[in-house]
Amino acid sequence: MENINDDFYMSLALDLAERAQGQTGINPVVGCVVVKDGRLVGVGTHLERGTPHAEVHALNMAGGNAAGSTVYVTLEPCSHYGRTPPCSERIISEGVKRVVVAAEDPNPLVAGKGIAMLRAAGIQVDSGVLGERSRKLNEPFMKYITTGKPYVTLKSATTLDGKIATKTGDSKWISNEAARERVHTLRHRHQAIMVGVSTVIADDPQLTTRLPVEGLNPIRIVVDSKLRIPLKSRLLRDGAAPTIILTTEQGDRDKLKALESLGVEVLCCGKGPRVDLQEAMALLGQKEIASILLEGGGTLNGSMLEEKLVDRIILFMAPKIVGGLGSPASFAFAGVERMSEAIVLEDLNIETLDDNICISGVPVWKSDVPRSDGYDSKPKNHSYKLL
C-alpha cells in the first residue's frame, strides 16, 4: 500500500508544481504535500523566486501535524542558504518522520546534500518516486543549472506541406484557435520569447501573452544583426515587457543609441555579419534567462538547429496545403545529404487540438552520442546562483 500511497501523493505534489510553471524564473517549480495518519494536512508550491519554497508553505499549513508526518516533495529539499533558509533544516526542526523525493536537485549547491542532511538527522528518505515526471517538468531548470544556458523550445505552426506562410507572406492564421491558445500558454511558461528581425518588420508583433485569464508576458528577444528594427515597432514602445536586441559589431551605432534611449537592452554577439548564436545563448544565461520560446522564421529556426541550440520542438500542423515554390518553410538551412543524417525527434508526444495536430519532441542529431539525462554538457565555469 505504501507504494500506491507514494505515487498518489507525489502525483498531487507534481500537479501543484505544474500550476506554477512560468512564475519561478530560473528556480525550479516544486510542489509539496504533508501527510499524517492517512490525512492530507499541508500543501505548498514554490510561487516566486525569493519567496518561501514549497516545503515551507506546506509545513506552515500542517502546523503541529508536521511532527511524525511524511513529506512528499517533487525536488530534493535545499540544504544551503540563498534567498531563503535551507528547507532541509526546517523539515528536521519540525520532527518529520519520513521524506519522499521525486528527483534529486542537479544544482551543485544541493546535489544530494539535502537528502544526506535529512538522513543524518535520522529521517527516512526515499527518492525516485515519479522522478521522470519531475525531471521533465523542470527541464529548463535542469539545463540552466548544469550548463548556464537557457532551455530553448522551438515552436512553429505549419501547413501539411510544411509552409509557415503563403507565397505572398500571408500567415494569419495557419493554426486554429485552440492551437493559438496553447502557444500563449507556452509564452506564459517561458521567461523569454525570441524572433528574428524580419518577423518584427513584417508583422510588428507584440509578443505578449493573451489568455482567457491573465498571464505573464515574456521578455522579448529580437535577433537583429545589423539593427534594422524600426524604432516605431510596438514591442519597443508598449512597455508590456523588457526587450533585448541581439546584434553584432556591424550594427548601426546611431541606431544602437536610439534603441537604448527607448530603454531597450542591446547585446553585441560577435563581429558579424550574423549574430553568434552560441555567444548569444551564453550571454542570455548570464542575464538569468533560463527558458526561451523560439518563434522564429525558417532562417532563425534553421540556424538554431544547425548550432544544436534547440532542446525541444513543438510543431502545430494544420490540415491546409498552400504550395508555392518560394513559400517560406519552418526550417531553412543547408540540410543533410542523406536521410540517415536527418535530425530525429525522440520523446514524442502527439495530440489533436480540434482539427490541428500538435507534435512535440526532443531533437537528436545523429552525430551525437546518446544522452541518458537529456544533456551532454557538464558545468563549465558557470557561476551558480543562490536560489
RODO-2510 file (C-alpha; in nm, 4 decimals, decimal comma):
residues 387
     n   res          X          Y          Z
     1     m     0,0000     0,0000     0,0000
     2     e     0,2897     0,2346     0,0697
     3     n     0,3942     0,2459    -0,2993
     4     i     0,0362     0,3219    -0,4043
     5     n     0,0161     0,5992    -0,1475
     6     d     0,3556     0,7348    -0,2518
     7     d     0,2536     0,7593    -0,6167
     8     f    -0,0791     0,9191    -0,5267
     9     y     0,0606     1,1897    -0,3017
    10     m     0,3611     1,2591    -0,5235
    11     s     0,1283     1,2975    -0,8204
    12     l    -0,0654     1,5554    -0,6203
    13     a     0,2567     1,7404    -0,5384
    14     l     0,3554     1,7385    -0,9066
    15     d     0,0121     1,8725    -1,0026
    16     l     0,0688     2,1623    -0,7638
    17     a     0,4143     2,2298    -0,9085
    18     e     0,2845     2,2263    -1,2652
    19     r     0,0362     2,5049    -1,1854
    20     a     0,3257     2,7403    -1,1070
    21     q     0,5091     2,6993    -1,4389
    22     g     0,6289     3,0358    -1,5620
    23     q     0,6267     3,2048    -1,2210
    24     t     0,9564     3,0972    -1,0669
    25     g     1,2161     3,2479    -1,3035
    26     i     1,5394     3,0477    -1,3005
    27     n     1,4167     2,8497    -0,9999
    28     p     1,2526     2,5085    -1,0454
    29     v     0,8813     2,4553    -0,9976
    30     v     0,8277     2,2474    -0,6837
    31     g     0,5235     2,1075    -0,5088
    32     c     0,4957     1,9574    -0,1618
    33     v     0,2299     1,7789     0,0426
    34     v     0,2369     1,6706     0,4076
    35     v     0,0513     1,3568     0,5133
    36     k    -0,0116     1,2253     0,8640
    37     d    -0,2184     0,9244     0,9704
    38     g    -0,3647     0,8933     0,6226
    39     r    -0,4783     1,2560     0,6128
    40     l    -0,3542     1,5399     0,3950
    41     v    -0,2534     1,8107     0,6431
    42     g    -0,0470     2,0530     0,4338
    43     v     0,0130     2,1537     0,0728
    44     g     0,2503     2,4049    -0,0809
    45     t     0,4005     2,5311    -0,4049
    46     h     0,7009     2,7485    -0,4774
    47     l     0,5356     3,0564    -0,6268
    48     e     0,8123     3,3056    -0,6998
    49     r     1,1895     3,3288    -0,6783
    50     g     1,2998     3,4742    -0,3477
    51     t     0,9821     3,3675    -0,1656
    52     p     0,9362     3,0621     0,0612
    53     h     0,9799     2,7257    -0,1030
    54     a     0,7063     2,4649    -0,1375
    55     e     0,8110     2,2758     0,1762
    56     v     0,7790     2,5887     0,3907
    57     h     0,4262     2,6626     0,2699
    58     a     0,3200     2,3011     0,3257
    59     l     0,4733     2,2785     0,6745
    60     n     0,3208     2,6120     0,7735
    61     m    -0,0201     2,4757     0,6802
    62     a     0,0427     2,1476     0,8629
    63     g     0,1370     2,3272     1,1851
    64     g     0,1527     2,0851     1,4775
    65     n     0,0623     1,7955     1,2484
    66     a     0,4061     1,8143     1,0851
    67     a     0,5638     1,6169     1,3694
    68     g     0,5702     1,2478     1,2762
    69     s     0,4393     1,3160     0,9258
    70     t     0,5513     1,2136     0,5784
    71     v     0,6545     1,4931     0,3441
    72     y     0,6281     1,4428    -0,0318
    73     v     0,8329     1,6888    -0,2353
    74     t     0,8935     1,6928    -0,6110
    75     l     1,2590     1,8038    -0,5896
    76     e     1,5242     1,7415    -0,3267
    77     p     1,4945     1,9921    -0,0390
    78     c     1,7660     2,2566    -0,0486
    79     s     2,0498     2,2470     0,2031
    80     h     2,2082     2,5895     0,1545
    81     y     2,1360     2,9486     0,2446
    82     g     2,0348     3,1530    -0,0570
    83     r     1,7490     3,3980    -0,0808
    84     t     1,5677     3,1705     0,1645
    85     p     1,6878     2,9411     0,4500
    86     p     1,7512     2,5679     0,3875
    87     c     1,4314     2,3648     0,3617
    88     s     1,6110     2,0568     0,4956
    89     e     1,6737     2,2341     0,8262
    90     r     1,3070     2,3311     0,8504
    91     i     1,1961     1,9724     0,7863
    92     i     1,4312     1,8450     1,0567
    93     s     1,3170     2,1064     1,3100
    94     e     0,9515     2,0092     1,2574
    95     g     1,0149     1,6468     1,3579
    96     v     0,9100     1,4977     1,0234
    97     k     0,9366     1,1179     1,0230
    98     r     0,9786     1,0428     0,6511
    99     v     1,0524     1,2375     0,3306
   100     v     0,9699     1,1112    -0,0176
   101     v     1,1563     1,2866    -0,3011
   102     a     1,0755     1,2628    -0,6707
   103     a     1,4110     1,3770    -0,8127
   104     e     1,7461     1,4902    -0,6824
   105     d     1,8455     1,8514    -0,7427
   106     p     2,1302     1,8811    -1,0008
   107     n     2,2353     2,2195    -0,8581
   108     p     2,5907     2,1647    -0,7246
   109     l     2,4878     2,3634    -0,4173
   110     v     2,2414     2,0847    -0,3363
   111     a     2,3096     1,7676    -0,5433
   112     g     2,2363     1,5059    -0,2781
   113     k     2,3379     1,7219     0,0174
   114     g     1,9775     1,7897     0,1175
   115     i     1,8958     1,4200     0,1275
   116     a     2,2183     1,3465     0,3152
   117     m     2,1323     1,6119     0,5750
   118     l     1,7897     1,4598     0,6336
   119     r     1,9257     1,1071     0,6688
   120     a     2,1959     1,2254     0,9075
   121     a     1,9150     1,3613     1,1263
   122     g     1,7529     1,0155     1,1367
   123     i     1,4757     1,0890     0,8872
   124     q     1,3843     0,8109     0,6439
   125     v     1,4283     0,9358     0,2871
   126     d     1,3023     0,7554    -0,0233
   127     s     1,3788     0,9050    -0,3640
   128     g     1,2872     0,8399    -0,7257
   129     v     0,9078     0,8309    -0,6872
   130     l     0,7689     0,9656    -1,0186
   131     g     1,1158     1,1043    -1,0795
   132     e     1,0919     1,1133    -1,4583
   133     r     0,7804     1,3293    -1,4448
   134     s     0,9551     1,5672    -1,2060
   135     r     1,2616     1,5948    -1,4296
   136     k     1,0507     1,6658    -1,7385
   137     l     0,8581     1,9323    -1,5511
   138     n     1,1858     2,1064    -1,4692
   139     e     1,3781     2,0576    -1,7930
   140     p     1,4593     2,4307    -1,8251
   141     f     1,5974     2,4420    -1,4705
   142     m     1,7925     2,1191    -1,5198
   143     k     1,9674     2,2570    -1,8277
   144     y     2,0276     2,6057    -1,6923
   145     i     2,1741     2,4958    -1,3605
   146     t     2,4132     2,2473    -1,5260
   147     t     2,5209     2,4483    -1,8327
   148     g     2,4435     2,8142    -1,7598
   149     k     2,2480     2,8375    -2,0863
   150     p     1,8724     2,8699    -2,1438
   151     y     1,6479     2,5829    -2,2446
   152     v     1,5100     2,6585    -2,5918
   153     t     1,1684     2,5398    -2,7101
   154     l     1,1185     2,5877    -3,0833
   155     k     0,7533     2,6408    -3,1739
   156     s     0,6234     2,6554    -3,5290
   157     a     0,2831     2,6392    -3,6993
   158     t     0,2812     2,4854    -4,0463
   159     t     0,0556     2,3611    -4,3216
   160     l     0,0613     1,9996    -4,4338
   161     d     0,3218     2,0919    -4,6944
   162     g     0,5472     2,2467    -4,4310
   163     k     0,4819     2,6147    -4,5058
   164     i     0,4644     2,8921    -4,2462
   165     a     0,3159     3,1455    -4,4912
   166     t     0,1847     3,1682    -4,8465
   167     k     0,3994     3,2875    -5,1378
   168     t     0,2786     3,6434    -5,0631
   169     g     0,3856     3,6181    -4,6995
   170     d     0,0339     3,5832    -4,5536
   171     s     0,0344     3,3704    -4,2369
   172     k    -0,2852     3,4611    -4,0482
   173     w    -0,3954     3,2158    -3,9476
   174     i    -0,2352     2,8802    -4,0150
   175     s    -0,3276     2,7214    -3,6833
   176     n    -0,6683     2,7142    -3,5190
   177     e    -0,7847     2,8948    -3,2066
   178     a    -0,7103     2,6027    -2,9732
   179     a    -0,3514     2,5813    -3,1002
   180     r    -0,3028     2,9561    -3,0652
   181     e    -0,4244     2,9445    -2,7049
   182     r    -0,1725     2,6683    -2,6374
   183     v     0,1016     2,8927    -2,7770
   184     h     0,0034     3,1709    -2,5385
   185     t     0,0247     2,9210    -2,2518
   186     l     0,3768     2,8418    -2,3700
   187     r     0,4591     3,2126    -2,3671
   188     h     0,3377     3,2343    -2,0084
   189     r     0,5572     2,9398    -1,9101
   190     h     0,8801     3,0691    -2,0684
   191     q     1,0911     3,3531    -1,9356
   192     a     1,1589     3,4897    -2,2834
   193     i     1,0380     3,4738    -2,6424
   194     m     1,2766     3,5079    -2,9373
   195     v     1,2172     3,6060    -3,3007
   196     g     1,4213     3,7366    -3,5920
   197     v     1,4073     4,0994    -3,7023
   198     s     1,2346     4,0005    -4,0285
   199     t     0,9349     3,8853    -3,8247
   200     v     0,9218     4,2218    -3,6472
   201     i     0,9470     4,4131    -3,9758
   202     a     0,6799     4,2015    -4,1451
   203     d     0,4255     4,1628    -3,8633
   204     d     0,5019     4,4280    -3,5990
   205     p     0,4098     4,1750    -3,3248
   206     q     0,3728     4,2485    -2,9545
   207     l     0,4964     3,9040    -2,8470
   208     t     0,2818     3,9167    -2,5339
   209     t     0,0711     3,6557    -2,3559
   210     r    -0,3009     3,6718    -2,4255
   211     l    -0,5055     3,4127    -2,2386
   212     p    -0,8621     3,3941    -2,1017
   213     v    -0,7013     3,4562    -1,7613
   214     e    -0,4176     3,6996    -1,7014
   215     g    -0,0764     3,5573    -1,7880
   216     l     0,2849     3,6679    -1,7616
   217     n     0,4478     3,8424    -2,0563
   218     p     0,7891     3,7017    -2,1528
   219     i     1,0983     3,9119    -2,2126
   220     r     1,1103     3,9901    -2,5867
   221     i     1,4359     3,8981    -2,7666
   222     v     1,4993     4,0044    -3,1263
   223     v     1,7891     3,8709    -3,3332
   224     d     1,8931     4,1691    -3,5448
   225     s     2,2474     4,1503    -3,6818
   226     k     2,2508     4,4992    -3,8371
   227     l     1,9887     4,6764    -3,6215
   228     r     1,7221     4,7004    -3,8895
   229     i     1,4353     4,7033    -3,6395
   230     p     1,2001     5,0005    -3,6930
   231     l     1,2052     5,2396    -3,3978
   232     k     0,8262     5,2634    -3,4172
   233     s     0,7837     4,8889    -3,3541
   234     r     0,5213     4,8146    -3,0901
   235     l     0,7464     4,5903    -2,8820
   236     l     0,9884     4,8814    -2,8414
   237     r     0,7243     5,1206    -2,7162
   238     d     0,4370     4,9344    -2,5471
   239     g     0,6140     4,8769    -2,2141
   240     a     0,4475     4,5356    -2,1799
   241     a     0,7780     4,3596    -2,1080
   242     p     1,1526     4,4222    -2,1347
   243     t     1,3053     4,3922    -2,4818
   244     i     1,6556     4,2705    -2,5668
   245     i     1,8134     4,3109    -2,9113
   246     l     2,0910     4,0706    -3,0134
   247     t     2,3207     4,2298    -3,2702
   248     t     2,6822     4,2334    -3,3929
   249     e     2,9626     4,4827    -3,4212
   250     q     2,8192     4,5666    -3,7636
   251     g     2,5023     4,7062    -3,6087
   252     d     2,4377     5,0744    -3,6741
   253     r     2,5854     5,2764    -3,3822
   254     d     2,3338     5,5602    -3,4084
   255     k     2,0501     5,3079    -3,4081
   256     l     2,2001     5,1422    -3,1018
   257     k     2,1941     5,4694    -2,9098
   258     a     1,8366     5,5360    -3,0205
   259     l     1,7295     5,1905    -2,9003
   260     e     1,8982     5,2347    -2,5653
   261     s     1,7218     5,5693    -2,5243
   262     l     1,3950     5,3752    -2,5508
   263     g     1,5010     5,1506    -2,2633
   264     v     1,5973     4,8586    -2,4868
   265     e     1,8979     4,6457    -2,3904
   266     v     2,1309     4,5772    -2,6840
   267     l     2,3759     4,2858    -2,6616
   268     c     2,6624     4,2562    -2,9085
   269     c     2,7161     3,8920    -3,0043
   270     g     3,0103     3,8592    -3,2413
   271     k     3,1723     4,0648    -3,5141
   272     g     2,9148     3,9719    -3,7799
   273     p     2,7778     3,9502    -4,0349
   274     r     2,5377     3,7307    -3,8349
   275     v     2,4715     3,7087    -3,4632
   276     d     2,6855     3,4455    -3,2963
   277     l     2,4059     3,2346    -3,1514
   278     q     2,6336     3,0346    -2,9214
   279     e     2,7623     3,3566    -2,7660
   280     a     2,4067     3,4916    -2,7512
   281     m     2,2823     3,1937    -2,5506
   282     a     2,5737     3,2277    -2,3087
   283     l     2,5031     3,5991    -2,2589
   284     l     2,1314     3,5390    -2,2075
   285     g     2,2174     3,2737    -1,9488
   286     q     2,4288     3,5299    -1,7678
   287     k     2,1191     3,7532    -1,7682
   288     e     1,9469     3,4720    -1,5720
   289     i     1,7161     3,3755    -1,8559
   290     a     1,6608     3,0025    -1,8148
   291     s     1,3958     2,9350    -2,0808
   292     i     1,3259     3,0745    -2,4275
   293     l     1,0330     3,0118    -2,6601
   294     l     1,1710     3,0417    -3,0130
   295     e     0,9027     3,1653    -3,2544
   296     g     1,1375     3,2386    -3,5402
   297     g     1,1063     3,2169    -3,9142
   298     g     1,2724     2,9467    -4,1187
   299     t     1,6166     3,1081    -4,1227
   300     l     1,6454     3,1626    -3,7468
   301     n     1,4926     2,8221    -3,6734
   302     g     1,7357     2,6568    -3,9129
   303     s     2,0349     2,8393    -3,7669
   304     m     1,9410     2,7405    -3,4127
   305     l     1,9076     2,3782    -3,5237
   306     e     2,2414     2,3864    -3,7038
   307     e     2,4041     2,5170    -3,3863
   308     k     2,2301     2,2432    -3,1829
   309     l     2,0769     2,5054    -2,9557
   310     v     1,7200     2,3703    -2,9638
   311     d     1,6117     2,1481    -2,6737
   312     r     1,2519     2,0752    -2,7727
   313     i     1,0409     2,1253    -3,0850
   314     i     0,6657     2,1828    -3,0765
   315     l     0,5030     2,1764    -3,4182
   316     f     0,1382     2,2685    -3,4787
   317     m     0,0205     2,1275    -3,8115
   318     a    -0,2987     2,2485    -3,9815
   319     p    -0,4880     2,0485    -4,2491
   320     k    -0,4040     2,3014    -4,5206
   321     i    -0,1929     2,2992    -4,8363
   322     v    -0,0742     2,6301    -4,9826
   323     g     0,2005     2,5312    -5,2279
   324     g     0,4295     2,7959    -5,3727
   325     l     0,7891     2,7255    -5,4706
   326     g     0,9025     3,0321    -5,2800
   327     s     0,6710     2,9977    -4,9811
   328     p     0,8691     3,0058    -4,6529
   329     a     0,9086     2,6828    -4,4596
   330     s     0,9633     2,6162    -4,0881
   331     f     1,3306     2,5303    -4,1257
   332     a     1,5695     2,6897    -4,3729
   333     f     1,9273     2,5646    -4,3535
   334     a     2,1789     2,3791    -4,5694
   335     g     2,0315     2,0449    -4,4725
   336     v     2,1726     1,6940    -4,4741
   337     e     2,2735     1,4808    -4,7692
   338     r     2,1246     1,1505    -4,6551
   339     m     1,8040     1,0635    -4,4775
   340     s     2,0121     0,8687    -4,2265
   341     e     2,1618     1,2023    -4,1186
   342     a     1,8264     1,3674    -4,0511
   343     i     1,7546     1,5317    -3,7164
   344     v     1,5196     1,2925    -3,5385
   345     l     1,2632     1,3762    -3,2717
   346     e     1,2517     1,1480    -2,9691
   347     d     1,0412     1,1501    -2,6534
   348     l     0,7457     1,2154    -2,8832
   349     n     0,4045     1,3401    -2,7824
   350     i     0,1290     1,3689    -3,0420
   351     e    -0,2145     1,5137    -2,9747
   352     t    -0,5017     1,6744    -3,1606
   353     l    -0,6303     2,0250    -3,0944
   354     d    -0,9609     2,0232    -3,2786
   355     d    -0,8501     1,9851    -3,6435
   356     n    -0,4817     2,0646    -3,5741
   357     i    -0,2129     1,8148    -3,4787
   358     c     0,0497     1,9041    -3,2192
   359     i     0,3767     1,7094    -3,2403
   360     s     0,6438     1,7682    -2,9780
   361     g     0,9744     1,6011    -2,9162
   362     v     1,3418     1,6325    -2,8352
   363     p     1,5722     1,6759    -3,1376
   364     v     1,8588     1,4288    -3,1629
   365     w     2,1441     1,4842    -3,4050
   366     k     2,2762     1,1584    -3,5490
   367     s     2,6334     1,2633    -3,4808
   368     d     2,5561     1,2941    -3,1118
   369     v     2,6365     1,0335    -2,8514
   370     p     2,3075     0,9224    -2,6894
   371     r     2,2414     1,1080    -2,3650
   372     s     2,0785     0,9420    -2,0677
   373     d     1,9760     1,2631    -1,8911
   374     g     1,8950     1,4859    -2,1887
   375     y     2,2140     1,6908    -2,1663
   376     d     2,5733     1,6188    -2,2563
   377     s     2,7196     1,9383    -2,1123
   378     k     2,8817     1,9354    -1,7715
   379     p     2,9189     2,2527    -1,5680
   380     k     3,1890     2,4707    -1,7203
   381     n     3,2873     2,7946    -1,5485
   382     h     2,9247     2,8560    -1,4568
   383     s     2,8683     3,0788    -1,1564
   384     y     2,5809     2,9080    -0,9785
   385     k     2,3280     3,1460    -0,8350
   386     l     2,1878     3,1049    -0,4870
   387     l     1,8261     3,0208    -0,5497
***
